[in-house]
Amino acid sequence: MSTTVLAEAARIGNPVVNISIFVAFVLITLFIVIRAGRTNTNATEFFTGGRAFSGPQNGIAIAGDYLSAASFLGIAGAIAVYGYDGFLYSIGFLVAWLVALLLVAELLRNTGKFTMADVLSFRLKQRPVRVAAATSTLTVSLFYLLAQMAGAGGLVALLLDVHGRTAQSFVIAVVGVLMIVYVLVGGMKGTTWVQIIKAVLLIAGAAIMTAMVLVKFGLNFSDILGSAQQMVHEATTKGVASRDVLAPGAQYGANTTSKINLLSLGLALVLGTAGLPHVLMRFYTVPTAKEARRSVVWAIGLIGAFYLFTLALGYGAAAMVGPDKILAAPGGQNSAAPLLAFQLGGVVLLGIISAVAFATILAVVAGLTITASASFAHDVYASVLRRAHGKAPATEEEQVRVSRITAVVLGVAAIGLGILANGQNVAFLVALAFAVAASANLPTIVYSLYWKRFNTCGALWSMYGGLISCLVLIVFSPAVSGNKAAMIPGASFDWFPLANPGIVSIPLAFVLGIVGTLTSKDAGDPEINAEMEVRSLTGVGAEKATHH
């Protein structure tokens, strides 16, 4: 590779081309959002897009919601640098969908109306359960938002050659403002169309790059693996040259703690998806439970194909660019896919991949914002605050108005926190969101759907116990302090040895749900329990208001 190409690759392409393609995407999607937003007259339209999406459409949107910038840039980078161990993220994220499909999707669509709390509070006491569900929804959404906004700052430095915190902070603010506009104008319908477009672009972009890599190596995947191994052996970066990227152990498995850490991370990834509020809310945008199941099958197919592409992209980047250059580029591991795009198709392909990465961040943050704002408006404002003050029930128009105000407040908070977290460990924040979702939400969802004896006390113990234990263990983990890669590198209060607390906090939340239920005398109402069972299996009466 010539010195000029290397210099160009270090700056990664032409910022003007990157910005032009990104602006074109924003203008097209804004036009679609404004068209889609015309029908947002009531809460059903605003929160669930009028339940007008088919299974395949919703499946593509779920893929768009789920495949964040971390999936595209992070996993390709992890495979390029760590090989086999990097691919474990893909496996965890994909297997998680089987949990969502088999345990949650259909029953959740039948039982709820707008949010996760509709299901949890159906046969339990409304007020405390809705507050707990909204608390965990807002916590998970904020951490996920934080990761995406911080990722936007890093991505900008990488792709647009923007340096300095002030310039990056400005771009984070632009992403935040666009996200607020998408949600305010388009509601769930507009957001869903943005996610469908983005999913098609992302999967098509990854497919084209994969095909180009395979053609480059004569359609022989073994040659790609062999070249990647050769590049790693020739690497000069400390620690990289000694890795075997075709065998397990490059990142995990060096000692017992790292093996347990891998198990804990895997548990959080596999169980977290079925508790992610913005994924669960997607099941309400389809008309029936059958369509909810179809949408998950479509999502599994698309997400599975995408993760297979990341395998070719990751090893392709290792073979064609080399881990040395990837780690030396601005953005480190995250630069693997853009550097590979630049190698394969020069400035134009890089510009397209850059725009797709931006689109990815925009679509994911818009989905998170509508979920969190809907949860506050529907669960806290309409079901708790209005009733606590003895006022008349909130109308659908009022719920939509409160949701829009919440979206603005959340957007501003996400911009502020994103600026603060810029440059921090983004993968840690995403894994934290998964761990919190698996600890605080999943046990209560599973017990509510499958255990008749489960009661309010068990739900509160499980949700708050899972949420608090997870957050406390994260704060005192090596992810926050005690080493150079931590969020606070200078401090050392890391008495909990694992970077991800899933292996402790998830089983603890399941146990607390059982203990809380069995120590409480509340056995629930047999009639409501029976109605919940019939509704979850058949969908009869799903549009009615909940009890209590």
N, C-alpha and C positions, 0 to 999 in steps of 0.2 A: 504494500500500500504506500502511495507516495506521501511526502510530507504535507503537501497541500490538502490532500483528502483527509489526512489525520487531523490537521488544524481545523478543517471545516467540520469534521465529525465531532471534534471536541466542543465546537460551538453548536453543533447539531443543526445544520441546515440554514434556511433563510427565514428569519422571523417575520418578514413582510408576507411571504407566502403562507406561513402558518396562521398569522392573524387574519388574512383575507379569507382563507377557507373556513376558519372558525366563525367570522362575522357572517358569512353566507349561511352557515348552519343555523346560527342564532336567528337571523331574519326569517328563514323558512319556517323554523319551529314556532317563532312568535306569531307568525301569520296563522299557523294551524291552531295554536292555543287560543287565539282571539276568536277564530271560527268556532272551535269546540266550546268555548266559554259562553256562547250566546244562549245556550239552553240551561244555564245554571240558575234555575228559578227556585229550587227547593233543596232541602238537605240531602235527599236521595241522589239528586243530580250532582250536587257539589262534592259529597263524600264518596259516592260509589259510581259516579258516571252514569247514573240511571240504571245500573245493572244491565247495561246494553251491550257489553262486550261478549263475544263468543269465547269458547274455551281456547281455541288456537290463538286468537288475538290476545287474550289475557295471559296465555302461556308465554308469548313473545314479550309481553310487557313485564312479566315476572322475571324473565331472563334479563331484560333491560334493567330492572330494579336491582337484581342480585349481582350482576357482573359489574362491579365497581372498578374504579381505576386501579385499586389494589389487586383485583383479579388479573387485569390485563398487564399492567406494568410490574406489579410485585411478584406474581407467580413466575412470569417469564424470566425475570431477573434472578429469582431464587433458584430456578432450574439451571440457568446459565452459570451461576456461581457454585451452587451446591449439588447440582445434578439430581440424583435419586431423591435425596431428602427434601429438595425444593418441591418435587412433584407430590409430596405427601399432603401439601395444602390443597391441591386440586382434588385429591381423593377424598379428603375430609369434607370439603365444600360440596362435592357431588353426592356422596353417600348420604349427607344430611337430608337431601330431598326425598329419599326413601322414607325417612322418619316422618317428614311432613305429609307425604302422600298416604302412607299406610295408617298413621295414627290420627292426623289432625284435619286435613283439607276438607273432606266431605262433611264430617260431623260439625265442624266449625261453621261452614257455609249454611247448614241447615238451622243452626241454633241461634246465630247472632243476626244483628241488623247492620250496624255500622262499624263497631270496634270490638277488640278482644274482650273488653270488660262486659259487653252484652252477654257473652257466653258465661263468664265467671260469675256474674251477679244474677244469673237467671233463677237459680234455686237457693242462692245465698242472700245475706242482707246487703241491700243495694249500696248504701252509703259507704261503709268502710271498705268494701271490696272494690267499688269503683275508684275510690281515692287511691287504694294500693295499686290497682291496675294502671291508673293514669300516671302515678309516680314512677312505676317501672318503665312504662312506655316512654315517658319524657326523658328518663335517665338513659335508656338504650338509644333513643333517637338522638339525644344531644351528643353522646359519645361517638356515634356513627357520623353525625354531621361534622363534629370536630375533626374526625379523621379525614373526611372528604375535603373539608375546607383547608386543612393543613396540607393535604395532598395537592390541592390546587396551587398553593404557593410554591411547592417544590417543583411541580410540573412546569409552571411558568418559567422558573429559573432555568430549567432544563431546555425547554422547547423554544422560548422566545428570547433567549439570551438576556433575560432581565436579572440584574444583580442588585443587591442591597435590599434591606428589609422594607424600606418605604415603598419601593416600586412593587415588591411582591405583595405587601399589605393592600396596595391599591387594587391589584388584580383580584385578591381574595374578596375585597369589597364589591367589585364588579360582578363576580360569580354570585355573591350573596344577594345583590339587588336583582339580578336576572331570575334567580330562584324564587324570590318573593313575588316578582311579576308573574311568573308561570303559575304559581299557586293561586294568587289573588284573582287572576283573570280566567284561568282555565279550569280550576278545581281539579277533581280526580280525572275527569274526562280529558282535559288538555294535557295533564301530567302523563296519563297513560299513553296518549299518542306520541308524546316526546320520547317516552321509554321504548315504544315499539320501533320508532325510527332509529333511535340510538342503538337498540339491540341488533337490528338488521345491519346497520353500518359497521358495528363492532365485530359481529360474527363474520360478515363478508370481508372486512379488512383483514381479520386474522386468517380466514380461509385463503385469501389471495396470497398473503405473505407465506403461509405454509406451503402452498403449491409452488411458489417461486423458490423456496428453500429446497424442496424435494427435487425440482427440475435441476437446480444447481448441482445436486449430488446424484444425478442420473436415476432419480426415483428410488434410491437405495438408502433406507433409513439406517442401516448398519454403518454405511460410510459416514453419515452425519455423526453417529455416536463415536466412531473411531477418530474422526477429525476433532471432535470436542475433547475427547480424552487426550489427544496429542497436544492440543492448545493449552490444556490445563497443565500437563507435564512441563511444557516449555515456559509456563508463567514465571514471572520474577517476583510477583507480590508475595509477601511473607505469608505462609500458611496455605496459599492456594495451590502451589505446585505439588504439595504432598497429598492432595485429595484424590480419591478415586470417585469420579462423578457418576460412574455406572453402578456403583455398589452403595448400599446403605452405610451411614456413619459419618458422612462429611460434615453434617451439622449437629446431628443428635447421636447419642449412643456412646459418647466418649467415657461417661461414668454413669453411676446409678441415678444421680439427680437429673441428668439430661434425658435419660430414658423415661423417668417418671414425668418429666416436663413435656416430652413428646406425647405421652399418653394423656396428660391433662389437656394439652392443646387440642388433640384429636377429639377428646370427649366434648370440649366446648364447641368445636366446629361442627361436629356431627349432630349434637343436640340443640345447638343454638338457633339454627335456621327455623325449626318448628316453634320457636318462641319469639322470633323477630316481629315486632308489631307491624312494620311496614310491609312485610311479606304476608302476614296473616290477613291484613286488611284487603289485600288484592283478591282474596277469595269472595269478597262481597261485591265485586264489580261484575260478576257473572249472574245470569238469571237463576240457575239451578245448581244443585250439588253435583249432578252429573257433569255439568260444564266446569265446575271447580276441579273435579278429578281429571277431566280432559286437559285443563290448563296446566295442571302439575305434570302430566305425562309429556305435554309439549315442552314445558320448561326443562324437564330432565333431559330430553333429547337434545335441545339446543345448548344447554349448559354443558352437557357431557361432550358434545362435539367441540365446543369452545375449549374445554380443558384438554382435550386431545391435541388441539391446535397448539396450546401453550407448550406442550411437550416438544413439538417440532420447533417452535419459535425459541424456546429456552436453549435446547441443545444446538439449534441452528446459530443462535447468537454466540454461544460458547465456541462453536467451530469457525464461524466467519469473522467474528469481532475479537473474541478472546476475553477471558475474565479480567486480565490486567487492564485493558482499555475500558471495560465496563465499570470496574471499580474506580478508575481514575477520572471518569467523566462526571460532570456536575449531576447530582442525583444518584450516584453510585449504582447499586443493583437495579434501581428503577429505570435506568437509561438503556437496559439491554434491548427492549423492543424497538424504541426509537433509533438506536444505533444500527440495529439490524435492518430496519426500514430504509435508513439512509444508504446502507451498503447495497441493498437489493434494488432500490428504485430512485435513488438520489433525492433531491430537494422536494419533488412533487409528491412522491409516496410518503415521505416524512411529513410533509404538510398535511396530507390526508389523515395519517395516523395520529398526528398531534391534535387535529380537530376532533377526531373520534374520541381521543382521551379526554378532551375538554367536555365534549358532549356527554360522556360517561359521568363525569363529576356533576354536571348540571342536572341530568336526569335523576341521578340517585339522591341528590340533596332535595330536589323538588318532591320526590316520593316520600322522603323522610319528613319533610316539613308538613305536608298535607296530613300524614298519619298523626303526628304529634299534635297539630292544631285541632284536628277532628276529635282526638281523644280528650283534649282539655274542654272543648266546647260541649261535646256530647256527654262525657262522663263526669266532669267536675262541675262545669257551669250549669248545664240543664238538669242533671240528676242529683246533684248535691247542694250547690250554692243556692239555687232558686228555691228548692224545697226546704232548705234549712231556715230560710227567712220567711217561710209561709207564703211565698208569692205563687201566682198562677204558673203552671208548667210553661217552660220556654217554647215558643213557636219554632218551626223549622227555620224561618227567616232569621230569627234571633240567633239560633245556633250557628248558622252560616256566617252571620256578622261577627260573632265572637271568635269563630274559627279564623276568619280573615285577620282580625286584630292580633290573635295569637300567632299567626304565621309571620306577621311583621315583627312582633317582639322576638320570636324565635330566630328569625332571619338576622336581626340586628345582633342578638346574643351570639349566634353562630359566627358572624363576621368578626366580632370582638374576640371570641375564644379562638377562632381560626388564626387570627393574627398573632395571638399569644402563643399558640401551639405550633406556629410555622417553624419548620426545621426539627420538630420533635419526632419521635418514633411513631410513624403512622400505623405500621403493622400492629404495634402494641395496642393502639386505640381501637382498631377493628376487632382484634381478638378479645379485648375487654368488653366490647359491645356484645359479642357472641356469648361470652362467659356470663355476663349479667342476664342476657335473655334466657339462657339455658337454666340459670339458677333461680331467677325471680319468677319467670313466666311458665316454663314448660311443666314443672311438677303440678302446678295448680290447674293448668289446662287439661292435662292427662287425668288427674283425679276428678275434675268437674265432669268430664265426659264419660268416665268409665267406672267411678266408685260411688255408689248410691249413698253410703254412710258419710261421705265427705261433707264438711260443714264450714261455716264462716270462720270459726276459730282456726281450723286447719289451713284454710286459704291464707289468712293473715299471717300465721306463723311461717308458712312456707314462703310467701312472697317477700315479706319484710326480712325474714331470716336469710333467705337466699340472696336478696339484694345487699343487705348490710354486710354479711360474711364475705361476699364476693368483693365488694368495694374495699373493705378493711384489708383483706389479704393482698389485693392489688397494690394498695398504698404501701404496704410493708414488704413488697416483693422486689427482686433485682431489676424489674422493669422500671421502677421509679427511682431507686437510689443504689449506691454501692458499687457502680462500675462506670466506665467511660461512655457506654452506649445508653445509660439510663436517662430518664427525663430530668432528674436533678443529679448530675454527675458528681458534684462536690460533696453531697451528703451521703450518710451511710446508716440507714435505719432498716435495712433489709433482713429482718430476722426470719421472714418466710422464704424458703429457698427456691420456690417455683415461680417462673415468670407469669404463668397462667394458673389461676386458682381453681379451674373447673373440676379437677379430681377431688377436691375437698368440698367446695361450695354446692355443687350440683347434687351429690348424694345427701349432703346435709339438708338441703331444701326438701328433698323427697321424704327424708326421715321426719323433719319438723312438721310436714303436712300430716303424716300419720299420727305423730304424738299429739299435735294440736287438736286433731279430730277426735281421737280416742279419749282425751282428757276432758273434753267438753261434753255436756249432757245434751246439747242440741242435736237431735237426730234428723232434723229437717222435716219437711212436709211430704208424706208419701205421694200425695196427688201431684204435687209439683215435680217431684222426682220422676214419676211415671210419665208426666207430660214432656219433661226434658228428654227422657229416653226415646219416646215416640218421635218427638220433633227432630232429634239428632239423627235418627235412622231414616226418617221419611221426608223431613222438611215441611210437614204440615204445620201451618200457623207461624212460620218463621218471620212474617212481616208484622206480627202483633207486638204490642209493647210488652216489656218484661214485667215480672211480678214484684210484689212487696212495695 
